[in-house]
């Protein structure tokens, strides 16, 4: 993989200063900034990611590659307007060595820009905007989650294979929502379906009724919905209360029913989704992870927990490859890029753009679980449009 001119300069400077103080640098703690939402619509997602990350670090007794891991946290509030100040605070004031975050793609955009300009290692444990491992890809930017296209495209394929011929998409109007809706459309129409309308509302608006009325009037075979957190709870309940659940199949990329089932109750039962994680995988790795997570936090883990856990796993691969000597940035990032991560979701690799190449599971809600019922697509790789690494 080639480095940009900006990256070469950052890497050279890092190497120079690392050489000067190598012994003391390796003795110092390795500081990780967790920039995640602790309040607002996505607060539960941020908590799950942080819990997963901390679990892995705790399992290693707080030390990786000979370096004690020190965690600094900041609440990004899912607020893009505050994102630049927040990421600069972590990098320039708190002097973190790496940043892990975030959920909201609008916030993550500022984080990606800062990582590019400073050469700071960034691991994205959720935000799915295509650009981060597409046109904005860089050797120091990694993702342990997905691109919005991946579960959306796979759900489009699965919906068509289940017999739907027409569909409507509905989502918040921001980068992730639009990319998800378009990904579903691509997969659905490539396999014989037709998307007859794409509906949007501003984030984080949850006044769904006018759009539900529109869906009812169009009478598609299926609705594809991209919402998460509190918005997902309300949408599923509103969809059921509008009488649409029994007449128009509801599909989603998984976020609709991930970590939200307790609030959705009966309205969620039987819903189909696609995600790179599911309940009931019943593998040794996942069973051990779920038991450890429940023991540590008293709740069942979800896909966000897994993404946080794997962010820590990926970081550990890099630190161990250089024995904690982070002046060896090129070797550290090469080890991370070439890794096979032994994840609770199943083993996955990284694409040339540092995005997971992974299985997408077809799931169905049963009680408080998103049970795996099949594989929608295996080893699905995002096309990484625009990436020049």
N, C-alpha and C positions, 0 to 999 in steps of 0.2 A: 504494500500500500504506500502511495506517495504522500508526502507531507506538503501542505501549502507553505508559501514563503513565510506567512505569519507564524505557522506552527513551527517551522524550522528555527526561527528566531527564538521562540519561547522555549523550545527544547534545548537549544544551545545554551541559553542563559541559565536554564534549570540545571544543566549538566555542569556548567562552570561553577555556579554557587554551591551546588551539591558537592563538588569535588573539594572545594575549599573547607567545608565544614562537615565532611562525610561522617566522621566518628560521632560527633555530637548530634547530627541529624538522625542517625539510626538509633541513638539512645533516647531521643525525644518521643513523646507520644505521637501517634498518627491521628490527626484531628479530622473528624468527619462532620460536616454540616448537614443536618437533616432539615430540609426546607419543605414542609408539608402542611396541609391545612389542619388546624386544631379546632377551628370554629367554622360555622357556616354549613352550606349544603354538603360539602365533601368531607366534613370533619371525621366521620366514621371511617372513611377510606384512608385518610391520613393516619389515623390511630392504628389501623390494621397493618399498614405498611411499616410504620415505626416498630410495632410489636414484632413483626416478622424479622426485621433487620436486627433488632436487639436480641432476639432469641438466638440467632446464629452466633452473634458475638459472644453472648453469655455461654453458649455451648463450647466455645473456644477459650473460656475463662478470661475473656477480655483482651486476648493477645493474639496477633496474627503476624507471621513473618518476623517474629522477634520484636514487634512494636506493640505497645499498649494502645488500644483503640479508645480515643476520647471523643465523645459525641456532644455536639453543640446543636441545639434545636432552635427553630424559628417558625412561628405560625405565619404562613403566607396568606391565610384568609381567602384563598382562591381569588385573589384580587390582583389582576394584571397591573393596575395603576401603582401598586406598591412593590411590584416584583423587582424592579431594578435596584431600588434602595435596599431591599431585603438581601438580595444575592451579593451586592457589593459589601454589605455589612459583614456577611459571613466570610467573604474572601479577603477583604482589606482590613476590617477591624478585628475579626476573630481569627484570621489567618488560618483557615482550615486548609487541609491538604486535598480534600475531595468533598464534593457536594452530592447528596442523594436527594432527588426530588424531581417532579412533583406530580400532582394529580391533574390539575387544570392546564390544558395546553397553552392558553394565553399567558399564564404565569411562567410556564416552562420555556416559552420563547425568549424571555429576558434571561433566563438561566443559561440557555444555549449560547446566546450572544456573549454573555460574560465568560463562559467557558472557552469560547473561541478566542476572545481577546486577551485572556490571561493565561491560557494553557492549563487551567485547573481541570482535574479529572471530574467528569460529571456522569453519574449513573442515574438514568431515568427509570423509576420503578412503576410508572403508570402512564403518564401523558402520551397519547397515541398519535399526535400530529405527524403526518408523513414526512414533513420537511426535516425533522430532527435527525432521522437516519436516511434522508433523501438529499435534497439540495443543500442542506446545512450540515451534512455529515462531516465528521472530523475524527482523527485517531484517538482523541481523548473524550469522545462522547459515546456512551454505551446505553443500551436499553435492555431491561429484563422483563418487559411486559409484552407489548404488541404494537403494531401500527393500527390505526382505526380501520384500515382496509382489511386486515387479516380476518378477524371474526365476522365482520360484515359481509365480506365476499363469501366466506364459507357458509354463512347463514342463508345467503341468496341461493347458493347451490342446493343446500338442504331443503329450502322452502320449495324450490322448483321440483326437486325429486320427490317431495311429499305430495305433489299434485296441484299446487297453487299455480294459477295461470295469470292472475292480475294481483297487483299489490299497490299499497300506498305507503310511503315512508313519512315518519314524523319525528322531529328532533328539535333540540335547541339550535338556534342559528349562531354557531361559532365554528371554528375550524374542525373540531372533533365531530360535531354533529353533522356537518355537511360532508366530511370525508366518510363517515360511517354510512350515511344514507346513500352516497354515491357508490361506495363499495358494495353494498347490498344490491343496488341496481345493476352493477356490472355482473356480479355472480348470477343473479336471478335471470337477467335477460340473455346471458350467454347460454343458459340452459333452458331457454324456451319461454320464459315468463315475460310479463310486461308491467313496468311501473307506470301507473296512470296519473299519479300526482305525488309531489314531494312537499310536505307541509313543515313549516318552521314557526317557532316563537322565540322571543329573546331570552337569553340566559340571565337570571335563573327563574323566569316567569313560569308559573304552574297553573295558569288559567287555561285549562285544556278544553273546556266545553265547546267553544266555537269550532275548534278543529275536529273534535269528536263528532259534532254535527255534520261537518263536511265529509268525514269518513263514512258515516252512516248513509249519506246521500249518494256517495260514489259506489258503495256496495262492492268493494274488491273482495277477492278470495282471502287476502291476508293483509295485515298491517305489520310494518316493521318499525319498531320504536327504539330510539337511542336516548335513554335517560339513565341517571345514576343517583345514588343517595336518596335524599328526601324527595326529590322530584320524581324518582322512579316509584317510590311508595305511592305518591298521590296519583300518578298516571295510571298505574295498574288498578287501583281502587276506583278511579273515575271511569276507566274503560269498562270495568265490570258493572258499575252502577248505571252506565249508559245503555246496558243491554247488548253490548257489542261482542263480548267474549264468546258467546255461544254461536254467533252467526258469522263472525269474521275472525279467523285465526290470528293470534297475536304472536309474533316472532321478535327476537331481539338478539343483540350480540353478547348477551350474558349479563351485562351491567344492570339491566333492568331488574333482575332477580338475585343479584349477588349481594349478600349482606343486608337484604331488605325484606326477606320473606316474613319475618315476624310481624312487620307492619302491614303486609299485604294480605295476609290471611287467606281466606277462601278464594279471593279474586285471582290469586297467583297459581292456584292448583292446576296442574296439567300444562302450563305454559312451556313452550319450547325455546331454547336459546342455544347459542354456540359460544364456546369459550375454550381457552387453552388450559383450563382446570375444571374439575368436576368432583362432586361427592361420589364416593363409591368406586374410586379407581382401584383400591385394594391392592396396592403394591407395597413392598417392604419399606421403601423410602417414604411414601406418603403416609403410611400407617404410623411410622415412627415420628414423622413431623407432626401429624395431627395430635398424637398423644402428648408430645412435648409441649405443643402450643396450648392445648387445653389445660395441661398441668400448670403452665406458667401464667396464663391469663384468664382461665376459667370460662372461656368461650371457644366455639368451634372456629377454626381458621377458614378464610375464604381466599379467593384469587388474589386479593390485595395483600394479604398476609404472605402468600407464596412469593409474590413479586418483590416484596421487601426482603424476605429471606434470601431469595436468589441474588438480589443486589449485593448483599453481604457476602454470599458465596463467590460471586464474580470478583469482588474487591479482594477477597482472600486469595484467589488464584493469582492475581497480579502481584500482590505483596509477597506471597511465598515464592514466586518465580524469581524475585530479585533479592530475597532474604531481607526484605524491609528497606533496601537501599533504593529509595524513590528518585534518586538522581538518574537511575537507569530507566528513564521513562519509556524509551522505545522498546526495550525488552519487556517491561511490565505490560505495556499495552498490547504487544504482540502475543503474550501469553494469554491475556484476556480474550483477544479476538479469536484465537485458535482453540479456545477451550470447548470442551463438552461439559455442560453443567448438569450435575446429577440432581435434578429438581424434583420436588414432590409432584409436579405436573407430568413428569417423565423426562428423560434426558433430552436436552436441546443444544444446538450449536448456534453460532452467530453468523450472520451473513457478512458479506464484504462491507456492509454499511454498519456493522455492529448491532444488528437487530435480530431477535430470536427467529430461528427457523424451527417451527414447532407444530405439533399435532393440534388440530381444532376438534374438540369433542362436541357432539350433539347431546344436549341435556334436556331433561324434563323435570318440572317441579313436582316433588312428592313430599308432602308435609313441609318440613323446614329444610329440605335438601334439594339441590340441583343435581339429580341423579344422572350419571352417564348412561346413555342408551345406544351409543354408537360413535363412530368417527365421521365427522363431516368432511374433513380433508386431512391428509397426513403430510408432515414435513412441508407446511405451507410457508413460502418465503415471500416477503414483501418485495415488489419490483424495485424499490429504492430509486425512484425516478429522480434524476439530477445529481446523484451521488458520484463524485469523481475521485474517490480514494483509490 
